[in-house]
Amino acid sequence: MNTFDANSWIGRWPFAFVAEHTAQSLREELREHGIGQALVSPLDAVFAPEPGPANRALLHATRATPQLEPVPIINPALANWREELDAAAADERVRAVRVLPSYHNFRLTGAAMAAVGAALVERKLRLIVQVRLIDERHEFHALNLKPVAVASLAAFLTKTKGAPLLACGLLRSEVLELAPRFSGLHADTTFAEWHDTLPHLLAKVPVEQLVFGSGTPILITAASLAKLATAKVAARVRAKVAARNLEKFLGRRRA
């Protein structure tokens, strides 16, 4: 079964003893678990003053690993976000960019984010909103960070009138609250946890809105994959969540 991971990272996470993956080591880690493709973003951009250097390093590092599709990070709170977006869009491999409202201190419903959304449409790029990177109860004690609120994401989805969006890091309860209301929302499975996650979600959420995400290396790859591999669902359903839905969301590669 082809598996396409929506939520993986290279670089260093400073608050836990997790693997500091390079593009090559991440590719091998995912391959060992049967994950053939992945969207990958740079952890080094999360706490940096601006994401440009980490984005450039990501684009360079993934040139030799075609299994990893680079997803640069854009920070709308900075004055140079347009230049960063232009640099990302200039790379023919880039089909999406990722934003981190909680870490970069901006509102999804603000004017800057509206401008980013319009620029993405113009460049035919998809938007990924990182709702959370880790369980907020495990954040470093000196950081007062909260995940993107459901109300904020709902307001953004309403404002953008159903434009396609991938939210990475929603909890099970948040997926169940948002997905049935917004058909343009795609949610990854990284933080959706239940004793039988997929059937539980599919009771209320159309299968086309769910995509696989591992959270590697912050979360355990095998545990994330088990939610997909052991799910009591039809093979065609598993295949959609494993890869087809994400590929459809991203669309054709740009010429």
RODO-2510 file (C-alpha; in nm, 4 decimals, decimal comma):
residues 255
     n   res          X          Y          Z
     1     m     0,0000     0,0000     0,0000
     2     n     0,1342     0,3411    -0,0985
     3     t     0,1517     0,5733     0,2035
     4     f     0,1961     0,9494     0,1749
     5     d     0,2738     1,1268     0,5031
     6     a     0,1292     1,4787     0,5402
     7     n     0,3234     1,5738     0,8518
     8     s     0,6966     1,5048     0,8821
     9     w     0,9960     1,7201     0,9693
    10     i     1,3720     1,7499     0,9420
    11     g     1,5996     1,9435     1,1749
    12     r     1,6149     1,9763     1,5510
    13     w     1,3391     1,9960     1,8114
    14     p     1,5058     2,1688     2,1084
    15     f     1,2879     2,0441     2,3943
    16     a     1,3094     1,6651     2,3706
    17     f     1,5605     1,3935     2,2922
    18     v     1,4232     1,3092     1,9489
    19     a     1,6093     1,2272     1,6309
    20     e     1,7600     1,5282     1,4542
    21     h     1,6741     1,4083     1,1072
    22     t     1,8454     1,5032     0,7868
    23     a     1,6539     1,4501     0,4640
    24     q     1,8388     1,1225     0,4107
    25     s     1,7804     0,9875     0,7612
    26     l     1,4131     1,0863     0,7538
    27     r     1,3698     0,9091     0,4214
    28     e     1,5208     0,5926     0,5708
    29     e     1,3099     0,6196     0,8881
    30     l     0,9898     0,6476     0,6877
    31     r     1,0943     0,3783     0,4420
    32     e     1,1520     0,1331     0,7291
    33     h     0,7854     0,1770     0,8202
    34     g     0,6558     0,1440     0,4652
    35     i     0,5976     0,5156     0,4063
    36     g     0,7032     0,5897     0,0512
    37     q     0,6309     0,9627     0,0255
    38     a     0,6113     1,2520     0,2690
    39     l     0,5539     1,6223     0,2942
    40     v     0,8440     1,7589     0,4954
    41     s     0,8995     2,0944     0,6667
    42     p     1,1960     2,2333     0,8649
    43     l     1,1821     2,2262     1,2439
    44     d     1,4593     2,4852     1,2438
    45     a     1,2066     2,7420     1,1168
    46     v     0,9715     2,7014     1,4133
    47     f     1,1669     2,9104     1,6644
    48     a     1,3895     3,1037     1,4244
    49     p     1,3570     3,4835     1,3925
    50     e     1,2432     3,4199     1,0344
    51     p     1,2042     3,0972     0,8360
    52     g     1,4039     3,1842     0,5237
    53     p     1,7369     3,0137     0,6039
    54     a     1,5644     2,6938     0,7161
    55     n     1,3443     2,6937     0,4057
    56     r     1,6438     2,7331     0,1778
    57     a     1,8243     2,4517     0,3580
    58     l     1,5129     2,2333     0,3212
    59     l     1,4888     2,2948    -0,0542
    60     h     1,8574     2,2141    -0,0975
    61     a     1,8562     1,9051     0,1249
    62     t     1,5556     1,7413    -0,0420
    63     r     1,6972     1,7685    -0,3939
    64     a     1,8583     1,4278    -0,3460
    65     t     1,5497     1,2715    -0,1823
    66     p     1,2590     1,2857    -0,4294
    67     q     1,0457     1,0831    -0,1871
    68     l     1,0352     1,3919     0,0355
    69     e     0,8262     1,6791    -0,0973
    70     p     0,9407     2,0120     0,0546
    71     v     0,6819     2,2297     0,2294
    72     p     0,8407     2,5629     0,3268
    73     i     0,7105     2,7605     0,6226
    74     i     0,5677     3,1083     0,5727
    75     n     0,5338     3,3585     0,8579
    76     p     0,2684     3,6215     0,7749
    77     a     0,3681     3,8224     1,0840
    78     l     0,6935     3,9246     0,9112
    79     a     0,7247     4,1956     0,6496
    80     n     0,9194     3,9679     0,4127
    81     w     0,6599     3,6931     0,3800
    82     r     0,6004     3,7754     0,0125
    83     e     0,9681     3,7308    -0,0700
    84     e     0,9715     3,4010     0,1187
    85     l     0,6627     3,2843    -0,0678
    86     d     0,8138     3,3828    -0,4015
    87     a     1,1255     3,1823    -0,3163
    88     a     0,9141     2,8795    -0,2284
    89     a     0,6969     2,9087    -0,5384
    90     a     1,0050     2,9306    -0,7624
    91     d     1,0843     2,5666    -0,6791
    92     e     0,8791     2,3426    -0,9076
    93     r     0,8551     2,0718    -0,6404
    94     v     0,6657     2,2909    -0,3935
    95     r     0,2905     2,2367    -0,3989
    96     a     0,2047     2,3666    -0,0518
    97     v     0,3318     2,5915     0,2255
    98     r     0,2795     2,5562     0,5979
    99     v     0,1892     2,8232     0,8541
   100     l     0,2263     2,8000     1,2319
   101     p    -0,0044     3,0581     1,3946
   102     s     0,0679     2,9539     1,7535
   103     y     0,4456     2,9672     1,7166
   104     h     0,4627     3,2743     1,4930
   105     n     0,2045     3,4843     1,6750
   106     f    -0,0467     3,5795     1,4074
   107     r    -0,4214     3,5381     1,3685
   108     l    -0,5663     3,3203     1,0958
   109     t    -0,8437     3,5742     1,0501
   110     g    -0,6113     3,8742     1,0244
   111     a    -0,5412     4,0860     0,7173
   112     a    -0,1938     3,9401     0,6644
   113     m    -0,3277     3,5867     0,6458
   114     a    -0,5953     3,6976     0,3983
   115     a    -0,3196     3,8374     0,1782
   116     v    -0,1240     3,5130     0,2063
   117     g    -0,4323     3,3166     0,1014
   118     a    -0,4816     3,5330    -0,2071
   119     a    -0,1140     3,4972    -0,2995
   120     l    -0,1351     3,1190    -0,2682
   121     v    -0,4343     3,1052    -0,5027
   122     e    -0,2439     3,3156    -0,7546
   123     r     0,0552     3,0793    -0,7363
   124     k    -0,1597     2,7634    -0,7326
   125     l    -0,0207     2,6507    -0,3980
   126     r    -0,2091     2,4782    -0,1159
   127     l    -0,2206     2,5924     0,2447
   128     i    -0,1378     2,3724     0,5432
   129     v    -0,2204     2,5079     0,8896
   130     q    -0,0210     2,3460     1,1703
   131     v    -0,2698     2,3397     1,4581
   132     r    -0,0206     2,1845     1,7006
   133     l     0,3234     2,0270     1,6815
   134     i     0,3118     1,8484     2,0151
   135     d     0,0560     1,7855     2,2855
   136     e     0,0352     2,1265     2,4539
   137     r     0,0548     1,9605     2,7953
   138     h     0,4112     1,8614     2,7033
   139     e     0,5302     2,2013     2,5865
   140     f     0,8432     2,3339     2,7555
   141     h     0,7335     2,4960     3,0832
   142     a     0,8592     2,8423     2,9902
   143     l     0,6521     2,8536     2,6703
   144     n     0,2957     2,9795     2,6949
   145     l     0,1771     2,8308     2,3659
   146     k    -0,1727     2,7132     2,2846
   147     p    -0,2846     2,5269     1,9728
   148     v    -0,4934     2,7009     1,7096
   149     a    -0,8436     2,7299     1,8550
   150     v    -1,1310     2,5490     1,6861
   151     a    -1,3259     2,8757     1,6735
   152     s    -1,0380     3,0507     1,4971
   153     l    -1,0029     2,7762     1,2382
   154     a    -1,3800     2,7695     1,1848
   155     a    -1,3845     3,1472     1,1335
   156     f    -1,1021     3,1190     0,8806
   157     l    -1,2763     2,8407     0,6904
   158     t    -1,5961     3,0452     0,6828
   159     k    -1,4086     3,3521     0,5610
   160     t    -1,2335     3,1600     0,2812
   161     k    -1,5651     3,0099     0,1658
   162     g    -1,4617     2,6476     0,1534
   163     a    -1,1226     2,6856    -0,0110
   164     p    -0,9172     2,3651     0,0277
   165     l    -0,7100     2,3589     0,3447
   166     l    -0,5170     2,0909     0,5305
   167     a    -0,5130     2,1191     0,9100
   168     c    -0,2350     1,9140     1,0676
   169     g    -0,2537     1,8285     1,4362
   170     l    -0,6255     1,8394     1,5105
   171     l    -0,7423     1,6239     1,8007
   172     r    -1,0090     1,3601     1,7409
   173     s    -1,2751     1,5800     1,8971
   174     e    -1,1690     1,8771     1,6831
   175     v    -1,1840     1,6752     1,3619
   176     l    -1,5339     1,5580     1,4524
   177     e    -1,6437     1,9144     1,5237
   178     l    -1,4992     2,0808     1,2147
   179     a    -1,4885     1,8342     0,9264
   180     p    -1,8640     1,7744     0,8913
   181     r    -1,9193     2,1527     0,8765
   182     f    -1,6501     2,2378     0,6185
   183     s    -1,6149     2,0167     0,3124
   184     g    -1,2962     2,1964     0,2042
   185     l    -1,1172     2,0976     0,5233
   186     h    -0,8751     1,8064     0,5172
   187     a    -0,7489     1,6764     0,8506
   188     d    -0,4515     1,4563     0,9194
   189     t    -0,4507     1,1666     1,1645
   190     t    -0,1427     1,2663     1,3645
   191     f    -0,3211     1,3668     1,6861
   192     a    -0,6542     1,1926     1,6287
   193     e    -0,6503     0,9171     1,8904
   194     w    -0,9130     0,6548     1,9770
   195     h    -0,9180     0,2810     2,0360
   196     d    -1,0060     0,2347     1,6663
   197     t    -0,9404     0,5771     1,5210
   198     l    -1,0420     0,5528     1,1558
   199     p    -1,3799     0,3799     1,1971
   200     h    -1,4590     0,6200     1,4805
   201     l    -1,3874     0,9238     1,2626
   202     l    -1,5548     0,7815     0,9544
   203     a    -1,8831     0,7471     1,1393
   204     k    -1,9173     1,1272     1,1037
   205     v    -1,6468     1,2427     0,8614
   206     p    -1,6371     1,1713     0,4856
   207     v    -1,3353     0,9577     0,4059
   208     e    -1,2195     1,2102     0,1429
   209     q    -1,1381     1,4607     0,4186
   210     l    -0,8903     1,2423     0,6072
   211     v    -0,5188     1,2064     0,5315
   212     f    -0,2413     1,0156     0,7032
   213     g     0,0117     1,2064     0,9138
   214     s     0,2860     1,0667     1,1360
   215     g     0,4371     1,3670     1,3163
   216     t     0,7845     1,2159     1,2686
   217     p     1,0214     1,2714     1,4470
   218     i     0,8364     1,4388     1,7354
   219     l     0,5905     1,1488     1,7562
   220     i     0,6585     0,7780     1,7119
   221     t     0,6258     0,6791     1,3460
   222     a     0,5146     0,3215     1,4120
   223     a     0,2391     0,4306     1,6504
   224     s     0,1018     0,6796     1,3992
   225     l     0,1100     0,4221     1,1222
   226     a    -0,0677     0,1617     1,3377
   227     k    -0,3832     0,3746     1,3348
   228     l    -0,3943     0,3231     0,9596
   229     a    -0,2529    -0,0285     0,9290
   230     t    -0,4772    -0,1916     1,1907
   231     a    -0,7994    -0,0053     1,1102
   232     k    -1,0991    -0,2261     1,0437
   233     v    -1,1944    -0,0601     0,7160
   234     a    -1,2160    -0,1644     0,3524
   235     a    -0,8940    -0,1635     0,1504
   236     r    -1,0229     0,1151    -0,0764
   237     v    -1,0940     0,3323     0,2298
   238     r    -0,7491     0,2664     0,3734
   239     a    -0,5900     0,3520     0,0368
   240     k    -0,7710     0,6864     0,0229
   241     v    -0,6525     0,7897     0,3686
   242     a    -0,3034     0,6490     0,3131
   243     a    -0,2225     0,8497     0,0019
   244     r    -0,4950     0,9242    -0,2509
   245     n    -0,6704     1,1992    -0,0557
   246     l    -0,3484     1,3902     0,0060
   247     e    -0,2419     1,3620    -0,3565
   248     k    -0,5821     1,4878    -0,4681
   249     f    -0,5646     1,7783    -0,2208
   250     l    -0,2237     1,8828    -0,3500
   251     g    -0,3260     1,8566    -0,7150
   252     r    -0,1029     1,8201    -1,0144
   253     r     0,2604     1,9147    -0,9842
   254     r     0,3247     2,2543    -1,1339
   255     a     0,4938     2,2690    -1,4729
***
